[in-house]
Amino acid sequence: MVNVLGVKFVTKVQSQNKWITIPADIKRILGIFEDTDLHDLVIEINSAKGTKIQVMRTASGGEITKNFNEHIELDELVTVCITKVG
């Protein structure tokens, strides 16, 4: 059996590198407690440029948008939907 849990939130792109960090309360909801555990995430970013989806395996659950930096702009409000599979 596969467990799937998803969370959607709105955030402002605040880093010059155009990274979005998963807030601590969102990590808790998703069950991401340790930075050493691997997590399979489906990340959907909705910005003024449209929607982009990335599937990734991460140990940090931290900065997530290195794959999205051409899709988002600094100071832009974006909708982020993160689904954890596993």
N, C-alpha and C positions, 0 to 999 in steps of 0.2 A: 504494500500500500504506500502511496506517495502522498505526503502532506504538502498542501499548497496554502500559503498565507500571503495576502497582498495588502499594501498600504498606499494610499494616495495623499500627497500633500503639495502645497504651493510654497515655493521658496524663491529668494532673490539671489541671483548669481553675484557673489561678492568678491571673488578672487580674480586677480589679473590673469591667472592661469585658466579661468573659467571652469573651475572645479565646483562641484556641489558635494557637500559633506552630509552624510546621513546623520540627522540629529540623534542625540542619545535616547530620547523617548521613542523615536521610530525604531531604533535598534532593539530596544527592549520589547516592543510589540512584535517585531520579527523574530525574536529569540536569538539575536546576535549579541552574545555576552562576552565572548573571548576573541581577541584579535588573532589568536592562533588557530582557530577552527576554520575549516573551509566551508564556504556557503555558495550555493548555486543561486544566482539572482537573475531575474529578467527585469531590466530597467527600461522604462519608457519615459522619454522626455518630450513634453509638448511645449513648443516655443513659437515665437512669431514665424519661424521658418518651417513650421509643421511638426510632425511627429517622427521620432527616431527611436527604434527599439534595439537594445543590445543585450545579449545573453552573456553572462560572465561568471567566472568562479573567482571569488575573492576571499582572502583570509582576514582582511582588515574591516570590511564594511565601512570604510572611511571615505576618502575622496573617490568619487565614482565616475567622473565625467571626462577623463582623459580621452575616452572614445567619443565624446560629445562636443569637444571644444570648438569645432567648426559649425556646430548646430545651435549654439547659444551665445548670447552677448553679455558682456559685463553690465551689471545693474538691471538686467532683464528679470521680470517675474516669470517663472516657468512652473508647470505642473509636472510633478515627478510621481510615477507609479512604480513601486518596487514590489515584485512578487518573489518570494523565497520558495524554492522547490526543494523538498527533501525531508 
